[in-house]
Amino acid sequence: MKVKTAQGIRDYRTVWMEESVVAMIDQTKLPHSFEICRSPGYRETTAAIRDMVIRGAPAIGAAAGYAIAQAAKEYAKQDLKGFSKHMAEAEKTVKSARPTAYDLFDAVDCVMKRVEGIGSVDEARRIAAEASSSYADRSMENCRLIGVNGEKLLKNGCRVLTHCNAGALACVDYGTALAPIRFAHYGKKEVSVYVDETRPRLQGSKLTAWELLQEGINFSIIVDNAAGYFMRKREVDLVIVGADRITRNGDVLNKVGTYEKAVVAKENGIPFYVAVPETTLDREVVKGDDVFIEERSGDEVLCIDGVRVAPSGSATRNPSFDVTPKEYVSGYITEKGIKKKF
Ligand code: MRU
């Protein structure tokens, strides 16, 4: 993605590897400052995922794949048995970082499978590095194709509503929900975006708005509660969101609030699309309600940017994701095309 820096416009991926260090755009600092977080080992990379320095399903996946490569590099001995034990421990640690985004599990399994049964530790290290880097490259290419395929849905002058951040920052590059918008903009179509602010962590107003500003795409931030107002006034032509996990039947797990947008879109006859790479598809789980939903700290509800906005002593519930049943989805924009069913 293009980023305006003091040194001019630079091209960045959200996450990449430099020797044995994983480098990531620090999303906890945006939009106030653009900083790169450098994580020296797999435990630190796991912590960066857990603490949301990096977030968004495909970006978490790429970081998790790199973390497994870091674990392989960190093992200093040549003893294969010890190496397997060390890698099994790393796999458990990395997979524990966050529970819902499926790409994390997909990436770890993909890199782990490649090192299984390799005859020497040196060779396994080399293969882990190669597998994690090609996983990230493939992930980026999938998002590019989502952009190319989804762009066709956007007519000149169209108004798109999106929830949370499913942009380049949530991926290695391009984004999922934002990729079709980017490509329509590159193709000189006029597009404008309603950006749900996305409480509690404000990924919409902090991250999506920042990305759209970098690209020069028109947008308006709206409070989460205003989406229905604009849909009913027919000021939204289509909704595009990303996904953290798709279950076998096509149900969508995405940032909490997505379900409400889907229901209101259907009520108003507005198409509701989910932009998602196949790495987010969990073939093992049949339906959305079977997936464990992360509940995060109540402080995210009680405070905004560290400032308390609710009386002390208030109880909270803070699910991070919700389930949108497949019946609400007009189509899935994937790297293979636009599908009615997943
Ligand atoms: O809790 P987060 O910020 O990691 O939430 C994930 C998301 O960014 C969204 O749900 C997103 O729309 C899907 S990931 C491309």
Boltz pocket constraint, residues with backbone or C-beta under 6 A from the ligand:
constraints:
  - pocket:
      binder: B
      contacts: [[A, 54], [A, 55], [A, 56], [A, 57], [A, 58], [A, 163], [A, 164], [A, 165], [A, 166], [A, 167], [A, 170], [A, 171], [A, 176], [A, 203], [A, 241], [A, 242], [A, 243], [A, 244], [A, 253], [A, 254], [A, 255], [A, 275], [A, 320]]
      max_distance: 6.0
